[in-house]
Amino acid sequence: MVENNPDLETFRKQWREEVTARSNAKGMIPNHSRPLTSHESSDRSKGKIDLPPSEVPNEEPETIDGISAQAYHDLENKEDAASKEPQSALEHYEKATEREDQGNLGDSVNLYRKAYRLDAAVDRIYKNKHFPPSNSKIKPTNPNPSNAPVTVPNTAHHSLDGPQTTTIDDLIASFSHSAIPTAPPPTEGSQPPPCPISKIPSEILVEILLRTAIADIASFARLSAVCKSFAYLVVTEDRIWERICHGYEYGFAAMHYNWKASIAGAPLPETELSSDGYLNISTLALTPSIPFSTIRPLLLPPLSLNLTYTSYRQMLRTRPRLRFNGCYISTVNYHRPGASNTYSNATYISPVHIVTYYRYLRFFRDGTVVSLLTTNEPADVVHHLTKENLHSHHNKESMLPSAVMRHALKGRWKLSGSLHSPNMDTAQANDHHIEKEGDVHIETEGVDPKYMYKMDLGLRSAGRAGATRNNKLVWKGFWSYNRMTDDWATFALRNDRAFFWSRVRGYGMGW
């Protein structure tokens, strides 16, 4: 028999006393009125007590690492929840999605119908509950939690709003001291290839860029993609843009704000122009044509900058002007009912005709224009849209490619507004008897010599914002004038569409 250890017995006695005192203090152990049997007393002496399930005391919950285990009695049974019938529209909708995921489409459709009968906007409620919109990120109250010096690299010092936005002007200004980079050496240890243009003085480089801009403004603009130094010169060198604005190649020296030619194409003497630049109807008689080479390019007096056009580069890009190195094309498509078959009694057969035709406008620097209405596609027309093909020798039986010009009409054009008074509002334009700029007036021959056509078009921009300007002409009016009866008639523009500019490399500079 194992001898009793006095220390162990003392510890057991103290432990029993502590347990009994704690149980009595909390009232966890009920008092029993019945006496204990000898068997129970012996079990108690051994520290073991067997009580009925209904009389088991509520002991203190078990603790693990200082965290007590909790029993949640308010949660419903999963089986009871599954068998519970939905009541609200949202519950029906959730049940329907659950059945749809399980592949039970019949029940899901019925539940969807019940949900929408209860609430027509239940789908939005479901979306807001299960897929709420993401809230904006909350900025921390302490942007520098480490309290580290500013010189120490730390992500806490980074901008909370993301990278700082830099404008184009600031970016271009940062290129002011950039040099033209040379090409890297072809192999390691070898000498880099020579780059003579990097050693050219800035004055000579600006002159080279100016001559490039006069030859082709598009090539001059593409030079900004070569390097940072070229980008800075292309954008900020205002002397080049001023020369382009005042020049006859692409600038406003080629724009006419008064009639400069008759409808037949002959230059007008200055005495035939009225005070407002319009030609009287009595002088619209066709006059013999004069060679177009008599009109020479001339430069303009200095154009003044204002609040609207703060630089010559902005003026060239945004101020309304026409383009001469291409033509403006309007594609018209519409449907019309066809004739029914008289030999068939089928009422379900209703033929429909798709009609497609094109309008072409090509403007010339001397103030003349060529207008053409035809069903021929642009690939068959644009290369023949020249003054040389404006003759009456085209017949219907001709198979020459230039025969598409048999219906071409001669005409003239002018811009509204004033050259040296840009961007006037309506009140100022009325005070100075000047039209507001942005419109194009065109007068052409009619299909019969007694008629004259007049078009009013507005210059607009189409396509990507800022990419291309003044490449669209929208209709504002189309009239026919009868010289014999002095009557004006209006053409309906129900099917006509706007003109879009298309560059034709064969035109060159459009001289």
HELIX and SHEET records of a PDB file:
HELIX    1   1 PRO A    6  LYS A   26  1                                  21    
HELIX    2   2 SER A   38  SER A   45  1                                   8    
HELIX    3   3 PRO A   53  GLU A   55  5                                   3    
HELIX    4   4 LYS A   78  SER A   83  1                                   6    
HELIX    5   5 ALA A   89  GLN A  102  1                                  14    
HELIX    6   6 LEU A  105  LEU A  118  1                                  14    
HELIX    7   7 VAL A  122  HIS A  130  1                                   9    
HELIX    8   8 THR A  155  HIS A  157  5                                   3    
HELIX    9   9 ILE A  168  ALA A  173  1                                   6    
HELIX   10  10 PRO A  196  LYS A  199  5                                   4    
HELIX   11  11 SER A  202  ALA A  215  1                                  14    
HELIX   12  12 ILE A  217  ARG A  222  1                                   6    
HELIX   13  13 LEU A  223  ALA A  225  5                                   3    
HELIX   14  14 LYS A  228  THR A  236  1                                   9    
HELIX   15  15 ASP A  238  HIS A  246  1                                   9    
HELIX   16  16 PHE A  252  ALA A  254  5                                   3    
HELIX   17  17 GLU A  270  GLU A  272  5                                   3    
HELIX   18  18 ILE A  281  THR A  283  5                                   3    
HELIX   19  19 PHE A  292  THR A  294  5                                   3    
HELIX   20  20 TYR A  312  THR A  318  1                                   7    
HELIX   21  21 PRO A  378  ASP A  380  5                                   3    
HELIX   22  22 VAL A  382  HIS A  384  5                                   3    
HELIX   23  23 LYS A  387  ASN A  389  5                                   3    
HELIX   24  24 PRO A  401  HIS A  407  5                                   7    
HELIX   25  25 THR A  426  ASP A  431  1                                   6    
HELIX   26  26 ARG A  505  TYR A  507  5                                   3    
SHEET    1   A 2 THR A  63  ILE A  64  0                                        
SHEET    2   A 2 ILE A  67  SER A  68 -1                                        
SHEET    1   B 9 ASP A 487  THR A 490  0                                        
SHEET    2   B 9 LYS A 472  ASN A 482 -1                                        
SHEET    3   B 9 TYR A 451  ARG A 460 -1                                        
SHEET    4   B 9 ASP A 439  GLU A 445 -1                                        
SHEET    5   B 9 LEU A 409  LEU A 415 -1                                        
SHEET    6   B 9 THR A 368  THR A 374 -1                                        
SHEET    7   B 9 VAL A 352  PHE A 363 -1                                        
SHEET    8   B 9 GLY A 326  PRO A 337 -1                                        
SHEET    9   B 9 PHE A 499  ARG A 503 -1                                        
END                                                                             
